Amino acid sequence: MNAEKPLPTHTILNDKVHVFMREGSPFWWVGFHFKGKYLRATTKQTNSDAADAIAEQWYFKKQNEIASDQIASPKHAFDKVAEDALTAYKGLVTRNIRSQKTLDGIDGIMRSRIMPYFKKMPVIDIDNTTWHKFKEDMVKEYPLIKRGTLHQYKNAIRVVLNQAYKLGYIKELPVFKDEYAARRIDSPRPWFNSAEYSKLHRAILAHAKKLQKRDALLYKHAMELYDYVIFATNTGMRVGEMKNLKVSDVKVVKEQLTSKEILMISNIKGKRGTGSCQSFYGAVAPFNRILERRAIKEPNKCDEKLFLIHHRTMLNKILVKADLKMSKTNPPSRRDSVSLRATYICFRLLNGVPIYEIANNCRTSVAVIQESYARHLSAQLLRNINRVGTQVEGWDY
């Protein structure tokens, strides 16, 4: 059997640069060794002389990049920088700037799929093209992968690149551009209007009444769910934040302006690290009912969780039974525990509270409040649109 004919290859610039053909490619390639790595690129030329000219230009360009520290050394490989980035992120968690839950998520996907893929690739070589290649390979390997999961991967890669930028390994951060066949539906976060909110109250109490004689434990859970809903819609806290909340984190205080009682809530642990907020007036009653129901005499010393049960299953059953699971928007959206926070935000907007104050109290950005809530309530928020002098003219409401 005849041996395979070797692919053509030659050198230029006093043997410093290799010009060669690769199997499966019609073009000439160029490459040279640098600090234990082999840098190479296609010339996109099929003619040898033309390829030599491109190769020479490419080589000198790379030498300029090396001189200006734009070519990464082996210590700037993705897996090494990723470990540094995770260590730096742990520091942010320790300082309560970021949450442990977010770190756990980033660490999990980094080690399971991202680091095994990029391995020793220099961080300077990661750009929009690299991102799209990674995304295509993930879709091939996991055909049912969701767009949200890919977005998490992108954010994790950005954490590594931000660390590389901070350490001076790369001169600028690459921009990842995604194109999707269909745009995400532009709809507001699902919330409960006042009529729907009252209906939800009645539905929970009715459900609790049915359980009262049949199952004492489930009745207790239903009453806590009732307080959970009222507490959430009067504080705007996230589901995860309420899950972590301890009794001692909540204090009943008198509001200076009105002398009414409100709750001051501290040590809120969530996606933005640790924060605090103050409640609307309606949160005081459910808090007091929880203390009474569990016979908590010294709440400021009690480190028990404020809510003992994660009420997702019971709440979803009640939403379906009360015909509240789907919103009346077009297209309709599914409601769940997250809708309680959305209800707080929308109620505050409709009561004229400035967006900045809502964003600050909810530990989010003004942009999120504006885009996800206020823009969709704009017609209802324009109460003074037809004001003329001191007179208000327009439709009767």
TORMIFI-590362 format. One record per residue (C-alpha): chain; y, z, x; residue number from 1; residue in one letter. Coordinates in nm, 2 decimals, decimal comma. Each point is the difference from the previous one (the first is absolute). Layout:
REM TORMIFI-590362
(A (Y Z X) NUM A)
...
***
This chain:
REM TORMIFI-590362
(A (0,00 0,00 0,00) 1 M)
(A (0,34 -0,10 0,14) 2 N)
(A (0,25 0,29 0,06) 3 A)
(A (0,31 -0,01 -0,21) 4 E)
(A (0,29 -0,17 0,16) 5 K)
(A (0,27 0,25 0,10) 6 P)
(A (0,33 -0,02 -0,17) 7 L)
(A (0,29 -0,15 0,20) 8 P)
(A (0,23 0,24 0,19) 9 T)
(A (0,25 -0,01 0,28) 10 H)
(A (0,28 0,20 0,15) 11 T)
(A (0,38 -0,05 0,06) 12 I)
(A (0,27 0,19 0,18) 13 L)
(A (-0,21 0,07 0,31) 14 N)
(A (-0,30 0,11 -0,20) 15 D)
(A (0,20 0,27 -0,18) 16 K)
(A (-0,05 -0,16 -0,34) 17 V)
(A (-0,31 -0,13 -0,16) 18 H)
(A (0,00 -0,30 -0,24) 19 V)
(A (-0,32 -0,04 -0,19) 20 F)
(A (-0,18 -0,12 -0,31) 21 M)
(A (-0,17 0,24 -0,24) 22 R)
(A (-0,31 -0,07 -0,21) 23 E)
(A (0,10 -0,09 -0,35) 24 G)
(A (0,36 -0,08 0,08) 25 S)
(A (0,15 -0,35 0,06) 26 P)
(A (0,29 0,14 0,20) 27 F)
(A (0,04 0,10 0,36) 28 W)
(A (0,06 0,38 0,06) 29 W)
(A (0,19 0,18 0,26) 30 V)
(A (-0,06 0,35 0,15) 31 G)
(A (0,04 0,24 0,29) 32 F)
(A (-0,10 0,36 0,09) 33 H)
(A (0,24 0,29 -0,03) 34 F)
(A (-0,09 0,37 0,06) 35 K)
(A (-0,37 -0,03 -0,10) 36 G)
(A (0,08 -0,22 -0,31) 37 K)
(A (-0,02 -0,38 -0,04) 38 Y)
(A (0,30 -0,14 -0,17) 39 L)
(A (-0,06 -0,34 -0,16) 40 R)
(A (0,14 -0,24 -0,26) 41 A)
(A (-0,05 -0,35 -0,13) 42 T)
(A (0,22 -0,27 0,12) 43 T)
(A (-0,06 -0,20 -0,32) 44 K)
(A (-0,03 -0,30 0,22) 45 Q)
(A (-0,31 -0,24 0,03) 46 T)
(A (0,15 -0,19 0,30) 47 N)
(A (-0,06 0,17 0,34) 48 S)
(A (0,34 -0,08 0,15) 49 D)
(A (0,19 0,11 -0,31) 50 A)
(A (-0,21 0,32 0,00) 51 A)
(A (0,09 0,07 0,37) 52 D)
(A (0,37 -0,02 -0,09) 53 A)
(A (-0,03 0,24 -0,29) 54 I)
(A (-0,22 0,23 0,20) 55 A)
(A (0,26 0,02 0,28) 56 E)
(A (0,28 0,09 -0,25) 57 Q)
(A (-0,22 0,26 -0,17) 58 W)
(A (-0,09 0,16 0,33) 59 Y)
(A (0,36 0,05 0,10) 60 F)
(A (0,09 0,13 -0,34) 61 K)
(A (-0,27 0,26 0,03) 62 K)
(A (0,12 0,10 0,35) 63 Q)
(A (0,35 0,07 -0,15) 64 N)
(A (-0,17 0,21 -0,27) 65 E)
(A (-0,19 0,20 0,26) 66 I)
(A (0,32 0,05 0,20) 67 A)
(A (0,18 0,14 -0,31) 68 S)
(A (-0,30 0,22 -0,10) 69 D)
(A (-0,08 -0,21 -0,31) 70 Q)
(A (-0,36 -0,04 0,10) 71 I)
(A (-0,20 0,30 -0,08) 72 A)
(A (-0,21 0,18 0,27) 73 S)
(A (-0,36 0,12 -0,10) 74 P)
(A (0,15 0,35 -0,09) 75 K)
(A (0,19 -0,17 -0,28) 76 H)
(A (-0,32 -0,11 -0,18) 77 A)
(A (-0,01 0,06 -0,38) 78 F)
(A (-0,26 0,27 0,00) 79 D)
(A (0,18 0,20 0,27) 80 K)
(A (0,34 -0,02 -0,18) 81 V)
(A (-0,17 0,07 -0,34) 82 A)
(A (-0,13 0,34 0,14) 83 E)
(A (0,35 0,08 0,12) 84 D)
(A (0,15 -0,10 -0,34) 85 A)
(A (-0,25 0,23 -0,18) 86 L)
(A (0,09 0,29 0,23) 87 T)
(A (0,37 -0,06 -0,06) 88 A)
(A (-0,06 -0,01 -0,38) 89 Y)
(A (-0,18 0,34 0,02) 90 K)
(A (0,32 0,14 0,15) 91 G)
(A (0,19 -0,12 -0,30) 92 L)
(A (-0,25 0,17 -0,23) 93 V)
(A (0,03 0,32 0,19) 94 T)
(A (0,38 -0,02 -0,04) 95 R)
(A (-0,04 -0,06 -0,38) 96 N)
(A (0,16 -0,35 0,03) 97 I)
(A (-0,32 -0,18 -0,11) 98 R)
(A (-0,30 0,12 -0,20) 99 S)
(A (-0,35 0,07 0,12) 100 Q)
(A (-0,14 -0,21 -0,28) 101 K)
(A (0,19 -0,31 0,12) 102 T)
(A (-0,12 0,07 0,36) 103 L)
(A (-0,36 0,03 -0,12) 104 D)
(A (0,03 -0,34 -0,17) 105 G)
(A (0,15 -0,17 0,30) 106 I)
(A (-0,25 0,16 0,24) 107 D)
(A (-0,29 -0,11 -0,22) 108 G)
(A (0,08 -0,37 -0,04) 109 I)
(A (0,12 -0,01 0,36) 110 M)
(A (-0,34 0,11 0,14) 111 R)
(A (-0,22 -0,17 -0,25) 112 S)
(A (0,14 -0,36 0,00) 113 R)
(A (0,33 -0,05 0,19) 114 I)
(A (-0,08 0,14 0,34) 115 M)
(A (-0,35 -0,16 0,02) 116 P)
(A (0,16 -0,33 -0,08) 117 Y)
(A (0,30 0,00 0,24) 118 F)
(A (-0,17 0,21 0,27) 119 K)
(A (0,15 -0,09 0,34) 120 K)
(A (0,25 -0,26 -0,14) 121 M)
(A (0,34 0,05 0,16) 122 P)
(A (0,25 0,13 -0,25) 123 V)
(A (0,25 -0,27 0,11) 124 I)
(A (-0,24 -0,27 -0,13) 125 D)
(A (0,00 0,14 -0,35) 126 I)
(A (0,23 -0,21 -0,22) 127 D)
(A (0,01 -0,16 -0,35) 128 N)
(A (-0,28 -0,25 0,10) 129 T)
(A (-0,22 0,29 0,12) 130 T)
(A (0,06 0,19 -0,32) 131 W)
(A (-0,10 -0,30 -0,22) 132 H)
(A (-0,32 -0,06 0,21) 133 K)
(A (-0,09 0,37 -0,04) 134 F)
(A (0,06 -0,02 -0,37) 135 K)
(A (-0,21 -0,32 -0,04) 136 E)
(A (-0,29 0,16 0,19) 137 D)
(A (0,02 0,31 -0,21) 138 M)
(A (-0,02 -0,21 -0,32) 139 V)
(A (-0,29 -0,19 0,13) 140 K)
(A (-0,19 0,32 0,09) 141 E)
(A (0,10 0,19 -0,31) 142 Y)
(A (0,06 -0,26 -0,28) 143 P)
(A (0,09 0,27 -0,26) 144 L)
(A (0,27 0,16 0,22) 145 I)
(A (0,32 0,07 -0,20) 146 K)
(A (0,35 -0,10 0,09) 147 R)
(A (0,10 0,37 0,01) 148 G)
(A (-0,27 0,07 0,26) 149 T)
(A (0,13 -0,28 0,22) 150 L)
(A (0,35 0,14 -0,04) 151 H)
(A (-0,13 0,34 0,13) 152 Q)
(A (-0,15 -0,19 0,30) 153 Y)
(A (0,34 -0,16 0,07) 154 K)
(A (0,17 0,34 -0,01) 155 N)
(A (-0,25 0,15 0,24) 156 A)
(A (0,05 -0,29 0,25) 157 I)
(A (0,38 0,05 -0,03) 158 R)
(A (-0,05 0,37 0,09) 159 V)
(A (-0,16 -0,12 0,33) 160 V)
(A (0,27 -0,27 0,06) 161 L)
(A (0,28 0,26 -0,07) 162 N)
(A (-0,15 0,22 0,27) 163 Q)
(A (-0,02 -0,29 0,24) 164 A)
(A (0,36 -0,09 -0,07) 165 Y)
(A (0,10 0,37 0,05) 166 K)
(A (-0,17 0,00 0,34) 167 L)
(A (0,15 -0,33 0,11) 168 G)
(A (-0,33 -0,19 0,00) 169 Y)
(A (0,15 -0,27 -0,22) 170 I)
(A (0,36 -0,11 -0,02) 171 K)
(A (0,01 -0,06 -0,38) 172 E)
(A (-0,21 0,07 -0,31) 173 L)
(A (-0,18 -0,30 -0,15) 174 P)
(A (0,06 -0,08 -0,37) 175 V)
(A (-0,31 -0,05 -0,21) 176 F)
(A (0,06 -0,25 -0,28) 177 K)
(A (-0,25 -0,01 -0,29) 178 D)
(A (-0,03 -0,28 -0,26) 179 E)
(A (-0,19 0,07 -0,32) 180 Y)
(A (-0,11 -0,25 -0,26) 181 A)
(A (0,14 0,22 -0,28) 182 A)
(A (0,29 0,23 0,01) 183 R)
(A (-0,05 0,37 -0,09) 184 R)
(A (0,10 0,05 -0,36) 185 I)
(A (0,35 0,13 -0,02) 186 D)
(A (-0,03 0,29 -0,24) 187 S)
(A (0,13 0,35 -0,02) 188 P)
(A (-0,20 0,31 0,09) 189 R)
(A (-0,18 0,10 -0,33) 190 P)
(A (0,16 0,30 -0,15) 191 W)
(A (0,02 0,18 -0,35) 192 F)
(A (0,30 -0,04 -0,21) 193 N)
(A (0,11 0,30 -0,21) 194 S)
(A (-0,22 -0,09 -0,30) 195 A)
(A (-0,30 -0,07 0,21) 196 E)
(A (0,05 0,32 0,20) 197 Y)
(A (0,01 0,20 -0,32) 198 S)
(A (-0,32 -0,18 -0,12) 199 K)
(A (-0,17 0,10 0,33) 200 L)
(A (0,10 0,36 -0,05) 201 H)
(A (-0,16 0,00 -0,35) 202 R)
(A (-0,31 -0,18 0,12) 203 A)
(A (-0,07 0,26 0,28) 204 I)
(A (0,06 0,30 -0,23) 205 L)
(A (-0,23 -0,16 -0,27) 206 A)
(A (-0,27 -0,06 0,27) 207 H)
(A (0,04 0,36 0,11) 208 A)
(A (-0,03 0,13 -0,36) 209 K)
(A (-0,33 -0,18 -0,04) 210 K)
(A (-0,14 0,16 0,32) 211 L)
(A (0,12 0,35 -0,08) 212 Q)
(A (-0,30 0,11 -0,20) 213 K)
(A (-0,25 -0,23 0,17) 214 R)
(A (0,05 0,05 0,37) 215 D)
(A (0,23 0,27 0,14) 216 A)
(A (0,01 -0,14 0,35) 217 L)
(A (0,09 -0,35 -0,11) 218 L)
(A (0,26 0,15 -0,23) 219 Y)
(A (0,15 0,18 0,30) 220 K)
(A (0,00 -0,33 0,19) 221 H)
(A (0,17 -0,18 -0,29) 222 A)
(A (0,28 0,26 -0,01) 223 M)
(A (0,06 -0,03 0,37) 224 E)
(A (0,01 -0,38 -0,05) 225 L)
(A (0,28 0,06 -0,26) 226 Y)
(A (0,20 0,20 0,25) 227 D)
(A (-0,08 -0,25 0,27) 228 Y)
(A (0,15 -0,29 -0,20) 229 V)
(A (0,32 0,20 -0,08) 230 I)
(A (0,03 0,13 0,35) 231 F)
(A (-0,03 -0,35 0,15) 232 A)
(A (0,24 -0,17 -0,24) 233 T)
(A (0,26 0,28 0,08) 234 N)
(A (-0,03 -0,01 0,38) 235 T)
(A (-0,09 -0,36 0,09) 236 G)
(A (-0,26 0,11 0,25) 237 M)
(A (-0,27 -0,23 0,11) 238 R)
(A (-0,36 0,06 -0,09) 239 V)
(A (-0,10 0,08 0,35) 240 G)
(A (0,30 0,24 0,04) 241 E)
(A (-0,10 0,19 -0,32) 242 M)
(A (-0,36 0,02 0,12) 243 K)
(A (0,12 0,18 0,32) 244 N)
(A (0,25 0,22 -0,17) 245 L)
(A (-0,05 0,38 0,03) 246 K)
(A (0,13 0,26 -0,25) 247 V)
(A (0,21 0,16 0,28) 248 S)
(A (0,18 -0,33 0,06) 249 D)
(A (0,17 0,03 -0,34) 250 V)
(A (0,29 0,22 -0,08) 251 K)
(A (0,18 0,05 -0,33) 252 V)
(A (0,38 0,01 0,06) 253 V)
(A (0,31 -0,02 -0,21) 254 K)
(A (0,21 -0,32 0,02) 255 E)
(A (0,35 0,09 0,11) 256 Q)
(A (0,17 -0,26 -0,23) 257 L)
(A (-0,18 0,09 -0,32) 258 T)
(A (-0,17 0,34 0,06) 259 S)
(A (-0,32 -0,16 -0,13) 260 K)
(A (-0,33 0,06 0,18) 261 E)
(A (-0,14 -0,28 0,21) 262 I)
(A (-0,27 -0,01 0,27) 263 L)
(A (0,07 -0,04 0,37) 264 M)
(A (-0,31 -0,15 0,17) 265 I)
(A (-0,05 0,01 0,37) 266 S)
(A (-0,27 -0,10 0,25) 267 N)
(A (-0,08 -0,31 -0,19) 268 I)
(A (-0,27 -0,18 0,20) 269 K)
(A (-0,03 -0,37 -0,07) 270 G)
(A (0,03 -0,35 0,14) 271 K)
(A (0,35 0,07 0,15) 272 R)
(A (-0,10 0,31 0,18) 273 G)
(A (0,13 0,34 -0,13) 274 T)
(A (0,30 0,02 -0,24) 275 G)
(A (0,15 0,19 -0,29) 276 S)
(A (0,14 -0,06 -0,35) 277 C)
(A (0,15 0,16 -0,30) 278 Q)
(A (-0,13 -0,04 -0,35) 279 S)
(A (0,15 -0,09 -0,33) 280 F)
(A (0,01 0,29 -0,25) 281 Y)
(A (-0,33 -0,09 -0,17) 282 G)
(A (-0,21 0,09 0,30) 283 A)
(A (0,06 0,38 -0,03) 284 V)
(A (-0,21 0,05 -0,32) 285 A)
(A (-0,32 -0,16 0,13) 286 P)
(A (0,03 0,19 0,33) 287 F)
(A (0,03 0,33 -0,18) 288 N)
(A (-0,29 -0,08 -0,23) 289 R)
(A (-0,22 -0,06 0,31) 290 I)
(A (0,10 0,33 0,14) 291 L)
(A (-0,08 0,18 -0,33) 292 E)
(A (-0,33 -0,19 -0,06) 293 R)
(A (-0,12 0,09 0,35) 294 R)
(A (0,15 0,35 0,01) 295 A)
(A (0,20 -0,07 0,32) 296 I)
(A (0,22 0,31 0,04) 297 K)
(A (0,17 -0,09 0,34) 298 E)
(A (0,04 -0,38 0,01) 299 P)
(A (0,20 0,01 0,32) 300 N)
(A (-0,31 0,15 0,18) 301 K)
(A (-0,26 -0,22 -0,17) 302 C)
(A (-0,14 -0,28 0,22) 303 D)
(A (-0,23 -0,14 -0,28) 304 E)
(A (0,05 -0,36 -0,10) 305 K)
(A (0,24 -0,03 -0,30) 306 L)
(A (-0,24 -0,25 -0,17) 307 F)
(A (-0,36 0,08 0,04) 308 L)
(A (-0,14 -0,32 -0,15) 309 I)
(A (0,06 -0,37 0,08) 310 H)
(A (0,06 -0,12 -0,36) 311 H)
(A (-0,05 -0,37 0,04) 312 R)
(A (-0,31 -0,04 -0,22) 313 T)
(A (0,12 0,21 -0,29) 314 M)
(A (0,35 -0,16 0,01) 315 L)
(A (-0,14 -0,35 0,00) 316 N)
(A (-0,23 0,08 -0,30) 317 K)
(A (0,30 0,13 -0,20) 318 I)
(A (0,22 -0,30 0,10) 319 L)
(A (-0,27 -0,24 -0,13) 320 V)
(A (-0,06 0,20 -0,32) 321 K)
(A (0,37 0,03 -0,07) 322 A)
(A (0,06 -0,38 0,07) 323 D)
(A (0,23 0,09 0,28) 324 L)
(A (-0,21 -0,13 0,29) 325 K)
(A (0,18 -0,34 0,01) 326 M)
(A (0,38 -0,04 0,00) 327 S)
(A (0,18 -0,21 -0,26) 328 K)
(A (0,15 -0,22 0,27) 329 T)
(A (-0,08 -0,36 0,06) 330 N)
(A (-0,23 -0,02 0,18) 331 P)
(A (-0,14 0,35 -0,09) 332 P)
(A (-0,06 0,25 0,28) 333 S)
(A (-0,26 0,28 0,03) 334 R)
(A (0,13 0,35 -0,02) 335 R)
(A (-0,15 0,29 0,18) 336 D)
(A (0,11 0,32 0,18) 337 S)
(A (0,25 -0,20 0,21) 338 V)
(A (0,19 -0,09 -0,33) 339 S)
(A (0,11 0,36 -0,03) 340 L)
(A (0,22 -0,02 0,31) 341 R)
(A (0,13 -0,34 -0,13) 342 A)
(A (0,09 0,17 -0,33) 343 T)
(A (0,20 0,27 0,18) 344 Y)
(A (0,19 -0,27 0,20) 345 I)
(A (0,07 -0,21 -0,31) 346 C)
(A (0,11 0,30 -0,21) 347 F)
(A (0,24 0,11 0,28) 348 R)
(A (0,14 -0,36 0,02) 349 L)
(A (0,05 -0,02 -0,37) 350 L)
(A (0,19 0,34 0,01) 351 N)
(A (0,25 -0,14 0,25) 352 G)
(A (-0,12 0,17 0,32) 353 V)
(A (0,11 -0,19 0,31) 354 P)
(A (-0,27 -0,20 0,16) 355 I)
(A (0,06 0,16 0,34) 356 Y)
(A (-0,06 0,35 -0,14) 357 E)
(A (-0,32 -0,11 -0,17) 358 I)
(A (-0,13 -0,17 0,32) 359 A)
(A (0,08 0,31 0,20) 360 N)
(A (-0,17 0,24 -0,24) 361 N)
(A (-0,30 -0,23 -0,02) 362 C)
(A (-0,03 -0,05 0,37) 363 R)
(A (0,03 -0,38 -0,02) 364 T)
(A (0,26 -0,26 0,07) 365 S)
(A (0,29 -0,13 -0,21) 366 V)
(A (-0,15 -0,35 0,04) 367 A)
(A (-0,33 0,11 -0,17) 368 V)
(A (0,18 0,16 -0,29) 369 I)
(A (0,23 -0,30 -0,04) 370 Q)
(A (-0,28 -0,27 0,02) 371 E)
(A (-0,28 0,18 -0,18) 372 S)
(A (0,19 0,18 -0,27) 373 Y)
(A (0,38 -0,05 -0,04) 374 A)
(A (-0,01 -0,38 0,00) 375 R)
(A (-0,25 0,00 -0,29) 376 H)
(A (0,21 0,25 -0,20) 377 L)
(A (0,33 -0,18 0,07) 378 S)
(A (0,07 -0,08 -0,36) 379 A)
(A (-0,05 0,36 -0,11) 380 Q)
(A (0,20 0,14 0,29) 381 L)
(A (0,32 -0,21 -0,09) 382 L)
(A (0,14 0,25 -0,25) 383 R)
(A (0,36 -0,08 0,08) 384 N)
(A (-0,03 -0,38 0,02) 385 I)
(A (0,21 -0,05 -0,31) 386 N)
(A (0,25 0,28 0,05) 387 R)
(A (0,36 -0,10 -0,06) 388 V)
(A (0,25 0,27 0,09) 389 G)
(A (-0,12 0,32 -0,17) 390 T)
(A (-0,17 -0,19 -0,28) 391 Q)
(A (-0,37 -0,10 0,01) 392 V)
(A (-0,08 -0,31 -0,20) 393 E)
(A (-0,33 -0,18 -0,04) 394 G)
(A (-0,34 0,05 -0,16) 395 W)
(A (-0,08 0,32 -0,19) 396 D)
(A (-0,29 0,18 0,15) 397 Y)
***
